[in-house]
Amino acid sequence: MAQLVGQHCVHCRERFSSEFGARFCARCGCPVHNDCRRTGGGVEQDCAACGAPAAEVARWRPVADASAREEAALHGRRAGMVVWYVTDGWLRRLFKSSRYEDRGWLVADKAGLVFSGRGTVLRMKPTLVEHTDPFLPWPVVAWMAVANMLIMSMVLGGAFKTFTVGDPSTYALLLFLNFLMIATHPLRWVRVRYADESGKDGEANFAVASPLIRLLGGTERLFGQLKAPPG
């Protein structure tokens, strides 16, 4: 994490000898005196929170993202909950090579929400937090159908001594295997509609990564944490 002392204010260019009266901007990551902050950027690329020039925002953005990842990971480990992140476009996509677009930590504070993943950093000011409708991706349904037909064909062919057509445990096994396949995929996601750092609207969907935690009510806990105002 970058140290504030020794940096220069992006406005007055004065070097910071201490952290008193100065900070890294929570939105763009630029070092700035509290008294030098200028709300509302002069152009679209300027930071609306501190007024840092576009060139400085571009320079400090990677540093801010790295700091956000460290802070999100720290708070996330304390909370003990890793999340998956997907966009609405990903949810509607027919063919998917993964169950999520990114995986990381989601942290709520007074400034809003910060998701810090392996390749994505999102800073969000939520306008609405809601559940998605329950759904199961069709490739999962297709795989379940193929697996069920394969198992039943083996049962009918006498491949198992224990599991037979007349044995109730055969169908209990099928139900259990189907349950496991369904449990590895979130049936519901927590959708966050938000305004980003530039004020543009966006949508992001999050789900608890651990199937066990999801089964134990992790999705509802995540929904409650995002829905509740930060303390």
Residue, then its C-alpha position, 0 to 999 in steps of 0.5 A: m500500500a502506498q505511503l502518503v508521506g513523501q508524496h506531492c499534492v496533485h494540485c499545489r505540488e507541495r510535498f507531504s511531511s505528514e499525513f495530517g491534513a492530507r489523504f489519498c482520494a477515495r475515488c481516484g487514489c490521488p494524493v491531495h491536501n484536504d484544503c486543495r480538493r476541488t469538487g467536480g472535475g473540469v472535464e469528464q476524465d477529472c476526478a469529481a471527488c478531488g478535482a485531480p487532473a486526468a493525467e494524475v488520475a491515470r497515473w494513480r489509478p493502478v496504485a489506487d486499485a492495488s490498495a483497494r485490493e489489499e484493503a478488500a482482501l483484509h476486510g474480506r478475510r475477516a468477514g470470511m466470505v469470498v464472492w463471485y462477480v458477473t455482469d448481466g450480459w454474462l448471466r444472459r450468455l448461452f455459452k459460458s466457460s466459467r461459473y463467474e467472470d471474476r472472484g474476489w472480496l466485496v467490502a462496504d463502507k461509508a463511501g459505498l461498495v468496493f469489489s476487488g477481484r483478480g482482474t476487476v476493481l469496482r467502486m460503486k455507490p449503490t442505488l438499488v440492491e435486489h435478488t435476481d430471479p432464480f435460474l439454473p444455466w441450461p448447460v447445467v440442466a443439460w449435463m444433469a439430464v445426460a448424467n441421469m440418463l447415463i446412470m439409469s442406462m448403467v442401472l438397467g444394464g446391470a452395471f451395479k449390484t447394489f443399485t437396481v431399478g427396484d431399489p429405492s436407494t438408486y433414486a435416492l442416489l440420483l436425487f443426491l447427485n442432482f442436488l450436488m450439481i445444483a448446489t455448485h451453481p448459485l440459483r439466485w444472485v444479489r444484483v447491485r445497481y450503482a453509480d460508478e466514479s464518473g456518475k454512470d449507471g451500472e449493474a453488477n451481480f454477486a454470489v457467495a463463492s462457497p457452495l457450503i456457505r450458500l447452503l447455510g444462508g450465505t446469499e441472504r447474509l450477503f444480501g443483508q450486508l449490502k442492503a443495510p446502510p454502512g455503520 
